[in-house]
Amino acid sequence: MGVTSAILAWPIKAISTQLAQVTAPAPVAGDVAQVNIFQAIILGAVQGLTEFLPISSTAHLKVVPVALGWGDPGVAFTAVIQLGSIAAVLWYFWRDITNITLGAIAAISRQDYQDNDFRMALGIALGTIPIVVCGLLIKQFIPDFDNSPLRSMAAIAIASIVMSLLLALAEKVGTRKRDFNKLGVKDGVLMGLAQAMSLIPGVSRSGSTITAGLFMGLKRETAARLSFLLGLPAITLAGLVEFKGVLETGFAGIGAIPLLFGVISAAVFSYLSIAWLLRFLQTQSTFVFIAYRLVFGVVILGAIAAGLLQNI
């Protein structure tokens, strides 16, 4: 069946089976749990609220469903609902994205390579390369990365603790003097290198990039804004690659209707979290996230040690 036929056929087939499973417990096929509509909405909210806060969406999408007894929804489900987060970034930053894109094109036409918009666009483009290269290397050399020890609960907990300490150090030593109008190519590249660290579950893409931004002397809100814009290509590529795989397999193992609800939920809550965080960082430090990530990691390690949580 072609992709077009699959797109037209799956809603009709899925509606009759999925609506009857809104509150049904999620059965587990192998190591990946199937998700019903209610769970998809909750997981979409978790994705939206944690994708742009510096606390790791991957960690929470792994920990929350397992802690609730739903099982691991799998990398494919979590990657596809990121499409909702992409829509939220486009929605919120549409004016910035348009201005940077048109400004960069105009700068190229007049060969003004010192133009701020051109340097910003180039910085975002170059800053996306590290995570793409590292992602391809992982696919090549760690084909079973989804089930590797790096995705275990203990690894996520340790990454959360380490990143909380790094963010605390960045708050301590960062000068926080440079605003959005003073960004250049170097800022995009350096933040892009930090973004590649987020391929390790528990690190947090926004957490690693905001931490890097503070080390680079950016204001908190500026670091967050650049983090969101830089993350747009990376999140888009990850979501589209997984979505393509889901289309090719005819949504095998993933309910189409829950997936749709998950994407919508992720979009709404992503937009709200972006708007809130940018306002919050105008007047507040990242201490609340530092404390949260530290406690989050310690609690997971404690639960594993007590046998209350499986290290899967």
Backbone as a ProteinNet text record, in pm:
[ID]
protein_1_A
[PRIMARY]
MGVTSAILAWPIKAISTQLAQVTAPAPVAGDVAQVNIFQAIILGAVQGLTEFLPISSTAHLKVVPVALGWGDPGVAFTAVIQLGSIAAVLWYFWRDITNITLGAIAAISRQDYQDNDFRMALGIALGTIPIVVCGLLIKQFIPDFDNSPLRSMAAIAIASIVMSLLLALAEKVGTRKRDFNKLGVKDGVLMGLAQAMSLIPGVSRSGSTITAGLFMGLKRETAARLSFLLGLPAITLAGLVEFKGVLETGFAGIGAIPLLFGVISAAVFSYLSIAWLLRFLQTQSTFVFIAYRLVFGVVILGAIAAGLLQNI
[TERTIARY]
85.3	0	89	59.1	138.1	113.7	200.3	188.6	57.4	17.5	-107.5	-227.3	-227.9	-338.2	-342.6	-221.7	-215.4	-270.9	-238.7	-285.4	-437.5	-495.5	-639.8	-711.6	-643.8	-711.7	-706.1	-595.6	-579.3	-683.2	-735.2	-832.4	-960.5	-1007.7	-1132.1	-1117.2	-1005.5	-980.9	-957.8	-889.4	-847.5	-959.6	-1050.2	-1153.9	-1238.1	-1275.3	-1363.5	-1299.1	-1167.4	-1100	-1049.1	-1002.6	-937.9	-1035.7	-1149.7	-1244.2	-1295.9	-1297.6	-1342.3	-1237.2	-1116.3	-1005.6	-959.8	-1047.2	-1008.2	-955	-1019.4	-976.9	-924.1	-907.2	-858	-711.9	-666.1	-525.4	-441.1	-319.6	-234.9	-167.4	-196.5	-127.3	16	102.1	243.1	280.8	333.8	383.3	534	592.8	737.2	773.8	863.9	907.2	837.2	745.1	679.6	530.1	477.6	335.8	253.4	135.8	41.6	-28.9	-61	-111.9	-256.2	-344.3	-481.6	-496.4	-616.6	-637.2	-608	-659.5	-635.9	-486.1	-416.5	-273.1	-199.5	-244.6	-180.4	-192.8	-309.2	-328.2	-235.6	-226.6	-137.2	7.9	48.3	186.3	215.3	114.3	131.5	154.2	80.6	99	238.2	283.1	417.9	522.1	504.9	595.6	597.8	479.7	470.9	529.5	504.1	551	699.9	757.2	898.1	993.6	942.1	1029.6	1109.3	1047.7	1113.9	1158.7	1112.3	1168.5	1296.9	1396.8	1525.8	1524.7	1430.9	1418.6	1410.2	1423.9	1430.1	1294.8	1244.6	1118.8	1138.4	1254.6	1281.6	1275.5	1336.7	1337.8	1196.6	1116.5	981.1	888.5	908.2	826.8	865.3	983.7	1025	977.8	996.5	969.5	820.8	747.8	607.9	520.4	520.2	434.2	475	604.6	649.7	607.5	622.5	584.1	433.7	354.3	209	162.9	259.2	224.6	178	202.1	158	260.9	383.7	489.8	553.4	663.2	735.7	663.7	615.9	544.8	635.1	766	859.6	906.7	1021.3	1082.6	999.5	938.2	860.6	743.5	668.6	555.3	601.8	704.9	751.6	810.6	873.2	930.3	820.6	716.3	609.8	530.9	503.2	425.7	507	637.8	718.4	674	602.3	549.7	460	392.1	311.1	397	513.9	606.2	661.8	685.9	732.8	629.3	502.9	395.9	390	412.6	407.5	520.3	641.3	754.8	727.3	677.7	644.8	538.4	440.8	329.9	382.5	462.2	506.4	612.8	704.7	818.4	805.1	683.5	666.9	726.5	704.4	757.4	909.7	970.5	1116.9	1172.3	1109.4	1155.9	1146	1035.1	1015.7	1117.4	1137.1	1231.7	1374.1	1414.3	1550.5	1569.6	1470.5	1481.1	1486.2	1391.5	1388.3	1509.2	1550.1	1667.6	1793.7	1806.9	1924.6	1928.4	1812.5	1806.7	1844.8	1792.1	1824.4	1973.4	2030.9	2173.9	2260.2	2218.8	2294.3	2287.2	2170.2	2153	2240.6	2265.4	2351.9	2492.5	2519.2	2650.7	2696.1	2601.3	2631.1	2635.2	2750	2761.5	2785.8	2784.7	2793.7	2656	2554.6	2417.9	2376.4	2306	2266.4	2177.7	2081.6	1992.3	2068.4	2162.7	2241.4	2324.6	2390.5	2474.2	2390.4	2270.3	2181.7	2138.9	2096.7	2054.5	2168.9	2288.2	2404.7	2440.2	2430.8	2459.8	2365	2234.9	2136.5	2162.1	2195.8	2223	2345.7	2453.4	2575.5	2556.9	2477.3	2454.1	2369.8	2299.1	2217.7	2302.4	2416.2	2499.1	2545.7	2595.7	2645.8	2542.9	2419.9	2321.2	2280.4	2280.2	2248.8	2358.9	2484	2597.8	2601.3	2586.4	2588.6	2471.3	2354.8	2238.6	2261.9	2322.5	2352.8	2455.9	2555.2	2656.9	2595.6	2501.5	2434.2	2353.7	2281.3	2203.2	2293.3	2414.4	2506.4	2574.7	2621.9	2705.2	2631.7	2512.9	2434.5	2292.1	2273	2141.4	2030.3	2064.4	1962.4	1968.6	1994.1	2010.4	1887	1768.4	1643.4	1641	1709.4	1711.4	1847.9	1932.2	2066.8	2064.6	2172.4	2180.2	2166.9	2196.2	2185.1	2040.7	1944.8	1802.7	1744.4	1829.1	1780.4	1741.5	1661.7	1618.5	1738	1833.8	1950.8	2031.4	2048.5	2124.3	2053.6	1921.7	1843.3	1857.7	1852.5	1864.9	2001.6	2105.8	2242.2	2259.4	2208.1	2217.4	2144.2	2029.5	1951.7	2029.7	2094	2171.9	2291.5	2364.6	2483.2	2444.6	2336.5	2296.7	2244.8	2184.6	2140.4	2261.1	2368	2489.6	2558.3	2557.1	2615.7	2535.4	2403.4	2318.9	2343.4	2362.2	2391.9	2524.2	2624	2754.5	2742.3	2661.9	2641.7	2575.1	2480.5	2416.9	2518.6	2612.8	2711.7	2814.1	2864.3	2975.7	2931.3	2808.3	2762.9	2745	2785.4	2775.3	2635.6	2564.4	2426.5	2415.5	2503.1	2505.4	2456.7	2470.3	2439.7	2294	2230.5	2091.2	2082.3	1959.8	1935.7	1999.1	2010.2	2065.1	2216.6	2281.3	2427.2	2473.1	2383.3	2418.7	2488.8	2576.2	2647.4	2656.8	2734.6	2750.7	2811.3	2910.3	2978.2	2881.3	2785.8	2688.3	2603.9	2562.3	2483.6	2562.1	2688.9	2773.4	2798.3	2835.1	2863.1	2738.1	2625.1	2502.2	2461.6	2494.1	2466	2545.2	2669.7	2751.1	2689.1	2639.4	2573.9	2444.3	2374	2248.4	2269	2385.1	2413.2	2417.6	2449.5	2451.7	2314	2209.6	2073.1	2032.2	2116.4	2088.6	2097	2163	2167.2	2041.1	1953.2	1827.9	1854.5	1777.5	1793.1	1873.1	1947.2	2029.2	1941	1841.2	1749.6	1810.4	1744.9	1792.2	1789.4	1677.6	1669.6	1761.7	1775.5	1863.3	2008.8	2056.5	2196.3	2223.4	2127.6	2150.3	2137.9	2041.9	2030	2151.9	2198.1	2319.9	2437.6	2452.1	2560.7	2547.2	2425.2	2402.2	2444.1	2415.1	2456.1	2607.7	2672.7	2819.8	2877.5	2804.8	2851.1	2821.5	2761	2735.2	2603.8	2512.9	2383.8	2289	2196.8	2089.4	2002.8	1935.9	1857.4	1751.7	1675.8	1570.2	1629.8	1744.3	1811.2	1857.6	1915.2	1959.9	1842.8	1729.5	1611.2	1557	1552	1498.5	1585	1717.7	1807.6	1795	1779.3	1761.8	1640.1	1528.7	1406.2	1421.6	1481.3	1499.1	1596.9	1703.4	1802	1742.4	1650.4	1591.6	1491.6	1441.1	1337.6	1382.7	1500.6	1542.3	1563.7	1624.6	1655.1	1528.8	1434.1	1309.4	1230.3	1231.9	1159.1	1214.9	1347.4	1409.7	1378.1	1390.1	1362.8	1218.3	1126.2	985	947.8	1000.2	965.4	1024.4	1146.2	1207.8	1124	1084	1002.5	863.4	806.8	674.2	675.2	783.4	798	800.6	873.3	879	742.6	666.2	532.5	440.1	447.3	365.3	397.8	527	569.4	522.2	507.8	464	313.7	243.2	98.3	54.1	131.5	100.6	99.2	178.2	185.4	238.8	162.9	205.5	172.8	125.5	91.4	-49.5	-139.8	-276.1	-281.4	-345.8	-349.8	-424.8	-538.4	-617.7	-545.8	-493.3	-414.9	-296.5	-233.4	-120.4	-163.8	-279.7	-331.9	-360.2	-424.8	-453	-323.4	-224.2	-95.8	-27.9	-33.9	27	-42.3	-175.2	-251.9	-222.5	-223	-193.9	-54.1	43.4	181	191.5	115.8	119.8	68.2	-44.8	-105.7	-14.8	32.2	112.9	253.5	304.4	433.8	424.4	319	300.4	291.9	214.9	200	332.5	411.4	538.3	640.3	641.3	732.1	699.7	572	529.9	560.8	533.7	557.9	706.5	788.7	931.6	999.6	966.9	1030	994.8	871	833	902	907.6	967.3	1115	1188.5	1332.9	1369	1271.6	1298.4	1328.7	1274.8	1290.1	1343.2	1345.9	1383	1502.8	1573.6	1684.1	1631.1	1721.6	1681.9	1690.1	1698.3	1716.5	1607.7	1481.3	1372.7	1393.7	1452.5	1478.7	1599.8	1697.9	1814.2	1770.7	1689.4	1641.7	1554.6	1467.4	1377.2	1455.3	1552.7	1628.4	1711.5	1764.1	1842.8	1754.9	1638.9	1545.6	1492.9	1461.2	1410.6	1507.4	1635.3	1736	1755.2	1760.4	1781.5	1663.5	1542.1	1422	1421.4	1457.5	1460.6	1563.3	1683.4	1786	1741.3	1674.3	1624.4	1516.5	1426.4	1319.9	1377.3	1481	1545.4	1611.2	1684.3	1752.7	1653.8	1535.4	1434.5	1349.4	1372.7	1297.4	1157.8	1130.8	1000	987.6	1102.6	1104.1	1207.3	1166.5	1258.5	1356.5	1482.4	1584	1581.9	1476.7	1461.5	1483.8
-119.6	0	124.7	221	342.3	432.8	534.2	626.4	702.9	747.2	822.3	737.6	611.3	521.8	496.5	482.2	457	575.2	695.5	815.6	824.5	786.5	794.1	681.7	565	447.3	435.5	482.5	449.5	513	638.5	692.5	609.4	561.7	485.1	356.3	288.9	162.9	181.9	292.3	312.6	358.9	441.5	501.1	393.7	291	188.5	110.5	93.7	15.4	101	222	302.8	371.9	414.7	483.9	392.7	263.6	168.3	144.8	198.5	172.8	299.1	399	526.6	507.3	423.8	404	264.2	187.8	50.6	52.8	-43.2	-49	-74.3	-21.7	-34	-169.5	-252.7	-379.6	-357.4	-449.1	-434.7	-536.5	-487.8	-574.1	-571.5	-677.6	-678.8	-585.3	-491.1	-395.6	-261.6	-248.4	-121.7	-133.2	-41.8	-45.7	30.5	-22.9	49.6	153.9	267.7	382.2	409.4	427.9	464.5	616.4	665	808.6	888.9	843.2	915.6	925.3	812.8	812.4	902.6	903.2	986.2	1134.4	1175	1315.6	1352.5	1263.1	1288.8	1294.1	1198.8	1196.7	1316.1	1360.7	1481.7	1603.4	1609.1	1719	1713.7	1592.1	1575.7	1621.1	1580.1	1621.5	1773.9	1834	1978.3	2057.7	2012.5	2085.8	2068.4	1958.3	1930.2	1950.3	1960.5	1975.7	2105.1	2212.4	2341.9	2389.6	2323.9	2350.2	2268.3	2319.7	2249.4	2130.5	2036.5	1922.4	1788.4	1785.5	1665	1600.4	1619.5	1555.1	1405.1	1363.6	1220.4	1147.4	1206.8	1143.9	1128.3	1233.6	1229.1	1137.3	1132.5	1042.4	896.3	875.2	739.4	706.2	799.9	773.5	776	879.6	896.6	776.7	730.3	615.9	487.6	467.6	348.2	356.1	474.4	492.2	474	508.9	493.2	353.4	268.6	131.4	115.3	214.3	207.6	140.3	130.7	77	186.1	151.7	247	260.5	380.9	398.4	384.5	385.8	366.9	496.5	487.4	605.6	658.8	569.7	613.9	703.1	660.3	740.2	875	874.4	999.7	1094.7	1038.1	1123.4	1185.4	1107.3	1158.6	1269.7	1254.2	1359.6	1488.5	1479	1600.9	1693.6	1638	1722.9	1832	1801.1	1902.4	2014.5	1977.8	2078.7	2164.9	2103.2	2178.2	2282.9	2239.8	2332.7	2449.5	2421.3	2527.1	2628.3	2579.7	2670.2	2758.2	2695.8	2773.3	2878.1	2838.7	2927.8	3046.3	3017.3	3121.5	3212	3151.5	3228.4	3259	3255.1	3274.5	3406.8	3512.6	3643.1	3642.9	3586.1	3578.9	3495.7	3380.6	3291.8	3360.6	3428.6	3499.5	3611.6	3690.9	3802.8	3755	3648.7	3596.4	3540.2	3464.8	3402.7	3507.6	3601.3	3705	3797.4	3827.1	3912.1	3846.2	3713.9	3641.8	3637.2	3614.8	3612.3	3749	3855.2	3990	4019.9	3972.5	3995.6	3923.5	3802.4	3726.9	3797.3	3849.9	3916.4	4041	4106.4	4225.5	4197.3	4066.9	4019.1	4086.9	4107	4166.4	4054	3989.3	3872.3	3906.4	4033.2	4076.2	4111.2	4098.2	4128.1	4035.5	4090.2	4011.8	3892.9	3914.8	3805.8	3694.5	3731.8	3630.5	3549.6	3618.9	3548.6	3458.7	3503.2	3421.4	3295.7	3312.7	3199	3100.7	3154	3067.8	2994.6	3064.9	3002.6	2887.7	2907.1	2800.9	2682.6	2712.2	2605.8	2524.1	2592.9	2522.7	2453.3	2515.8	2457.5	2331.5	2309.8	2188.8	2069.1	2095.2	1986.9	1887.5	1932.8	1835.6	1730.6	1770.4	1673.1	1578.7	1628.7	1542.1	1437.8	1483.2	1391.5	1288	1334.8	1241.9	1144.1	1193.2	1106.1	997.2	1033.4	935.5	834.4	880.3	789.6	689	737.9	647.5	542.2	586.1	492.3	387.5	431.2	342.6	243.1	293.3	210	152.3	208.6	153.6	131.3	29.4	8.8	-18.7	-72.2	-99.9	4.2	128.2	235.7	252.8	226.8	243	155.9	40.9	-51	-57.2	42.3	43	90.1	63.2	109.4	260.4	335.6	481.9	527.5	440	474.8	413.6	356.8	297.1	406.1	369.8	465.2	522.8	436.9	483	584.6	556.9	649.3	783.6	781.2	904.4	983.3	913.2	978.9	1045.4	972.9	1027	1148.1	1139	1252.1	1373.8	1351.3	1461.6	1530.8	1452.1	1508.8	1587	1527.9	1594.3	1726.2	1725.1	1846.4	1953.1	1911.7	2010.8	2082.2	2007.6	2067.2	2160.2	2121.1	2207	2336.4	2325.5	2445.3	2537.4	2478	2557.7	2631.8	2562.9	2625.3	2738	2715.7	2818.8	2942.4	2922.2	3035.1	3111.6	3037	3097.6	3182	3130	3195.9	3279.7	3258.4	3332.1	3480.5	3562.7	3708.5	3760.5	3691.1	3725.5	3871.4	3908.7	4046.8	4060.9	3957.3	3970.2	3935.8	4020.1	3995	3940.1	3927	3859.7	3932.6	4063.6	4141.9	4130	4067.7	4055.8	3912.7	3830.9	3692.5	3683.7	3582.9	3562.6	3416.1	3387.5	3250.6	3161	3212.3	3134.3	3086.2	3169.9	3132.7	3013.2	3015.6	2905.1	2775.9	2784.9	2665	2605.5	2691	2641.8	2582	2649	2595.2	2467.7	2458.6	2337.6	2218.7	2241.6	2134	2086.2	2181.5	2144	2068.8	2107.1	2042	1894	1860.9	1721.7	1632.7	1690.1	1612.7	1557.4	1622.6	1583.6	1450	1394.6	1261	1157	1193.5	1106.4	1133.2	1035.3	1057	1108.4	1209	1266.8	1395.4	1420.7	1542.3	1664.9	1656.3	1765.4	1857.5	1864.9	1953	2098.2	2141.2	2280.3	2303.1	2200.9	2214.8	2232.5	2150.4	2159.2	2289.4	2333.7	2455.3	2582.1	2584.7	2700.7	2708.5	2593.9	2590.1	2645.8	2602.2	2653	2803.2	2848.5	2991	3074.5	3025.5	3097.9	3099.3	2987.7	2984.4	3082.8	3106.6	3196.7	3342.8	3370.6	3508	3565.3	3478.3	3527.3	3551.3	3645.7	3661.4	3535.7	3507.9	3384.2	3375	3481.6	3478.6	3462.9	3527.3	3516.7	3374.1	3312	3173.3	3081.2	3104.5	3021.9	3044.2	3169.6	3200.7	3137.5	3149.9	3088.8	2935.9	2882.1	2737.5	2688.5	2761.5	2720.1	2726.7	2836.2	2851	2746.9	2721.7	2622	2482.1	2458.8	2326.6	2293.7	2395.5	2371.6	2274.1	2293.4	2195.3	2056	2048.8	1918.5	1842	1910.2	1844.4	1804.7	1891.2	1862.6	1738.4	1731	1615.7	1486.3	1490.8	1369.7	1325.6	1421.5	1389	1336	1398.9	1356.8	1220.4	1193.9	1063	952.2	972.2	870.5	861.6	976.4	976.6	902	919.2	847	696.1	655.9	514.5	460.1	540.7	498.7	484.2	577.9	568.4	443.3	411.9	296.5	165.3	160.7	37.8	37	140.5	144.9	161.4	234	260.2	132.1	33.1	-92.2	-65.7	-109.8	-93.4	42.7	136.7	270.3	303.9	332	367.7	503.8	513.3	639.1	748.4	715	815.8	864.9	775.8	824.3	910.4	871.4	949.5	1091.4	1104.6	1236.4	1319.1	1258	1329.4	1368.5	1281.6	1311.5	1431.3	1439.3	1551.3	1682.8	1681.5	1803.1	1848.1	1753.5	1785.4	1844	1783.4	1832.6	1974.7	2005.4	2138.7	2244.4	2216.7	2313.5	2338.7	2231.7	2247.6	2298.5	2271.5	2327.6	2479.1	2526.4	2671	2739.2	2680.8	2738.9	2740.5	2633.9	2627	2725.2	2744.4	2841.8	2982.3	3018.1	3152	3175.7	3076.1	3091.9	3103.4	3017	3015.8	3146.7	3200.4	3324.8	3440.2	3443.8	3546.8	3522	3397.1	3361.5	3400.3	3371.7	3396.4	3543.9	3628.4	3772.2	3825.7	3760.4	3811.2	3707.5	3578.8	3474.1	3393.7	3329.5	3241.4	3102.4	3012	2874.6	2783.9	2841.5	2761.2	2655.6	2690.9	2596.2	2471.7	2487.3	2372.9	2293.3	2365.9	2299.1	2207.7	2262	2184.4	2067.4	2094.2	1989.2	1873.3	1905.8	1800.3	1719.3	1787.3	1717.5	1620.4	1668.5	1583.3	1471.1	1503.2	1404.7	1288	1319.8	1215	1133.5	1200.8	1131	1038.7	1086.2	1005.2	879.5	893.5	776.6	675.2	721.3	630.5	563.5	640.7	585.3	479.5	508	412.2	284.6	297.7	179.3	96.6	165.8	96.8	27	86.6	28.4	-78.3	-96.4	-196.2	-150	-17.6	35.3	67.4	76	110.9	24.4	-34.6	-117.4	-32.2	-72.7	-0.7	-47.5	-6.8	-49.9	66.3
0	0	0	-91	-97.6	20.9	36.7	150	144.5	22.8	10	50.8	6.5	42	190.1	248.3	393	471.5	426.1	496	490.9	375.4	361.6	434.8	446.7	500.1	650.9	711.9	854.4	946.2	919.7	1014.9	1021.3	903.9	902.3	980.4	957.6	1025.3	1173.7	1207.1	1346.1	1436.8	1383.5	1468.7	1537.2	1462.6	1517.8	1630.7	1623.6	1728.2	1842.6	1812.1	1914.3	2008.3	1957.8	2045.2	2156.1	2129.5	2231	2337.5	2316.2	2408.1	2479.8	2491.3	2551.9	2692.3	2770.3	2908.6	2932.7	2827.1	2845.6	2884.6	2965.7	2999.8	2876.5	2876.9	2758.9	2755.4	2655.9	2645.1	2601.8	2632.8	2599.4	2493.5	2383.5	2277.9	2283	2333.3	2352.7	2464.2	2433.8	2534.8	2519.1	2421	2394.4	2420.4	2500.9	2535.6	2433.1	2400.3	2315.9	2402.7	2343.1	2416.9	2378.2	2478.9	2448.2	2446.7	2416.8	2396.7	2523.3	2637.9	2762.5	2792.1	2778.2	2803.5	2704.8	2578.7	2477.6	2511.8	2561.4	2599.5	2714.9	2813.9	2927.2	2881.3	2796.9	2749.2	2658.5	2583.9	2503.4	2591.3	2703.4	2798.7	2860.1	2893	2948.9	2847.3	2721.9	2614.6	2602.2	2596.8	2578.4	2693.1	2814.4	2931.9	2956.2	2909.4	2940.5	2822.9	2699.5	2583.4	2591.1	2638.3	2636.6	2774.7	2878.7	3010.9	3024	3094.8	3102	3198.1	3173.9	3265.9	3192.8	3061.2	2978.2	2953.5	2831.7	2792.1	2777.1	2724.4	2706.8	2839.8	2940.9	3073.7	3127.2	3115.9	3171.9	3091.3	2958.7	2878	2900.5	2954.1	2991.4	3132	3225	3365.6	3398.3	3351.1	3389.9	3353.4	3226.4	3195.4	3267.5	3287.4	3358.9	3505.1	3565.1	3705.8	3724.7	3622.2	3630.4	3591.4	3555.8	3519.5	3376.7	3291.5	3152	3062.2	3107.6	3023.9	2938.6	2871.5	2786.9	2653	2616.2	2488.4	2366.9	2388.9	2279.1	2215.4	2149.9	2089.7	1973.5	1895.3	1779.8	1822.1	1923.9	1971.5	2023.7	2107.5	2167.4	2062.8	1959.1	1854.1	1767.9	1737.2	1651.4	1720.2	1850.7	1916.9	1931.8	1904.7	1901.3	1788.4	1690	1582.5	1639.6	1749.8	1816.9	1871.7	1925.3	1977.5	1864.6	1749.4	1632.4	1591.1	1587.4	1551.3	1648.6	1777.6	1878.8	1859.5	1827.7	1803.9	1682.4	1575.2	1455.2	1486.1	1563.9	1601	1682.4	1783.2	1876.5	1813	1737.9	1685.6	1536.6	1483.2	1340.1	1292.1	1368	1326.7	1327.1	1432.3	1438.3	1323.7	1299.3	1193.7	1057.7	1033.5	906.6	889.7	996.2	987.8	963.3	1034.4	1018.1	877.9	829	696.5	586.4	587.7	484.2	495.2	619.1	638.4	587.3	609.7	562.3	410	348	201.4	143.8	205.5	159	176.1	286.5	312.3	209.3	173.3	72.4	-63	-95.7	-225.4	-237.6	-126.1	-131.6	-78.9	-53.6	-9	120.1	208.6	338.8	443.3	455.3	541	688	720.3	859.8	915.5	831.9	873.7	988.5	1088.1	1205	1168.5	1079.2	1040.5	969.4	882.9	812.7	911.6	1004.8	1101.6	1192.3	1227.1	1308.5	1232.4	1106.9	1025.2	1004.3	978	957.9	1086.8	1199.2	1327.9	1358.2	1327.9	1351.4	1258	1131.5	1034.5	1076	1109.5	1150.8	1285.5	1372	1503.7	1500	1389.4	1375.8	1332.5	1270.7	1216.9	1324.2	1440.7	1539.5	1580.9	1607.9	1654.4	1541.4	1416.6	1302.7	1283.2	1287.5	1269.8	1382	1505.4	1619.4	1613.3	1569.8	1556.3	1453.1	1339.7	1235.8	1283.5	1359.1	1412.2	1509.5	1591.3	1685.4	1609.3	1505.6	1424.4	1360.8	1320.8	1250.4	1343.7	1458	1544.5	1665.2	1699	1810.1	1759	1673.6	1611.8	1712	1829	1930.7	2042.5	2002.2	2100.8	2188	2131.7	2206.6	2331.6	2325.6	2439.4	2506.5	2478.3	2535.3	2680.2	2755.1	2894.6	2910.9	2804.4	2812.5	2828.8	2794.8	2811.4	2938.3	3022.7	3146.9	3245.7	3343.8	3445.6	3521.9	3554.8	3630.7	3550.3	3421	3336.1	3325.9	3312.8	3306.5	3436.7	3549.5	3679.9	3695	3656.3	3668.6	3577.4	3453	3360.3	3415.9	3478.4	3535.5	3646.8	3732.4	3843.6	3791.8	3696.8	3641.4	3573.7	3496.5	3425.8	3522	3632.8	3731.3	3792.5	3815.8	3872.7	3772.3	3644	3540.9	3524.9	3530.8	3521	3640.4	3758.4	3877.9	3861.4	3803.8	3780.5	3678.2	3573.6	3471.6	3530.6	3620.7	3689.2	3772.8	3830.2	3919.8	3843.7	3730.5	3661.5	3541.1	3492.2	3374.3	3401.7	3304.3	3321.7	3287.8	3198.4	3160	3112.6	3018.5	2969.8	2825.6	2746.4	2603.2	2573.5	2491.4	2455.5	2313.6	2263.4	2136.3	2018.3	2025.7	1915.1	1902.6	2000.2	1999.5	1970.9	1919.2	1889	1753.9	1739.2	1613.7	1577.3	1474	1424.7	1532.7	1602.6	1705.8	1812.8	1849.2	1952.1	1906.8	1780.4	1727.5	1723.9	1685.5	1676.5	1814.7	1911.2	2046	2111.1	2092.4	2148.2	2075.9	1947	1871.2	1921.9	1961.3	2019.5	2150.4	2229.1	2355.1	2327.2	2220.6	2186.1	2154.5	2095.1	2060.1	2184.1	2298.4	2422.7	2457.2	2405.6	2442	2380.9	2294	2242.1	2353	2461.7	2579.6	2660.6	2675.8	2750.7	2891.7	2931.2	3063.9	3064.8	2955.8	2949.5	2930.2	2842	2807.9	2703.7	2588.3	2481.7	2526	2582.8	2627.6	2746.7	2831.5	2947.9	2908.2	2815.4	2773.3	2698.8	2616	2538.5	2623.6	2714.1	2803.1	2894.7	2942.3	3024.6	2946.4	2820.6	2736.6	2715.4	2692.8	2672.5	2792.3	2911.6	3032.3	3045.9	3014.1	3016.5	2915.4	2804.8	2699.4	2730.7	2845.9	2887	2838.3	2789.3	2742.3	2859.3	2839.4	2936.2	2933.9	3044.8	3054.5	2944.8	2924.2	2823.2	2683.3	2657.8	2528.2	2503.7	2606.5	2594.6	2561.7	2627.2	2602.9	2462	2418.2	2285.1	2176.1	2189	2091.7	2096.5	2216.2	2232.4	2155	2165.3	2097.7	1946.1	1895.6	1751.4	1696.7	1772.1	1730.3	1732.1	1823.9	1835.7	1727.3	1657.3	1556.6	1447.3	1384.6	1281.9	1340.2	1458.6	1518.7	1554.7	1619.9	1658.9	1534.9	1432.5	1309	1240.4	1228	1162.8	1236.7	1369.5	1449.2	1434.1	1441.4	1430.6	1293.6	1187.1	1051.8	1017.3	1063.6	1038.1	1100.5	1226.6	1293.3	1230.9	1191.6	1131	997.3	921.3	795.5	820.9	924.9	958.4	997.7	1072.3	1114.9	994.4	899.2	778.3	698	689.3	610.2	671.1	803.4	869.2	893.3	845.6	861.3	1005	1085	1225.3	1309.4	1264.6	1339.8	1479.2	1578.2	1717.2	1775.2	1691.5	1740.6	1693.4	1786.9	1750.7	1685.2	1569.1	1494.8	1569.6	1629.2	1699.5	1825.9	1911.1	2025	1982.4	1870.3	1820.9	1786.6	1722	1686.2	1810.9	1910.7	2034.6	2106.4	2098.8	2161.1	2097.6	1964.3	1892	1927.2	1929.1	1961.9	2104.6	2196.6	2336	2350	2280.1	2285.6	2231.5	2124.5	2064.5	2161.7	2224.2	2316.3	2436	2497.2	2618.1	2586.5	2468.4	2428	2416.4	2351.9	2336	2472.4	2563	2696.1	2771.5	2759	2832	2775.9	2642.9	2582.1	2631.9	2624	2665.7	2812.7	2895.7	3039.2	3070.4	3009.8	3042.2	3003.8	2886	2843.9	2937.9	2984.7	3082.5	3216.3	3257	3385.5	3391.2	3283.6	3283.7	3272	3244.2	3241.8	3381.3	3481.6	3619.3	3717.8	3677.8	3772.4	3721.9	3816.5	3779.4	3747	3711.2	3679.9	3802.3	3920.5	4042.3	4060.2	4027.3	4046	3960.8	3841.8	3755.4	3803.5	3858	3915.2	4029	4118.4	4232.9	4187.8	4092.7	4045	3983.6	3897.1	3829.7	3929.3	4029.8	4130.9	4209	4253.2	4327.9	4239.4	4115	4018.8	4005.6	3987.2	3971.7	4097.4	4210.9	4338.1	4369.6	4343.7	4371.4	4284.6	4157.4	4068.8	4117.3	4152.1	4201.8	4331	4417.3	4542.6	4518.6	4421.6	4389.6	4330.7	4249	4192	4301.8	4391.3	4500.9	4594.1	4612	4701	4631.5	4502.2	4427.9	4388.5	4400.8	4366	4218.2	4149.8	4008.8	3937.3	3825.1	3749.4	3672.5	3669.1	3594.3	3450.2	3377.2	3238.9	3143.7
[MASK]
++++++++++++++++++++++++++++++++++++++++++++++++++++++++++++++++++++++++++++++++++++++++++++++++++++++++++++++++++++++++++++++++++++++++++++++++++++++++++++++++++++++++++++++++++++++++++++++++++++++++++++++++++++++++++++++++++++++++++++++++++++++++++++++++++++++++++++++++++++++++++++++++++++++++++++++++++++++++

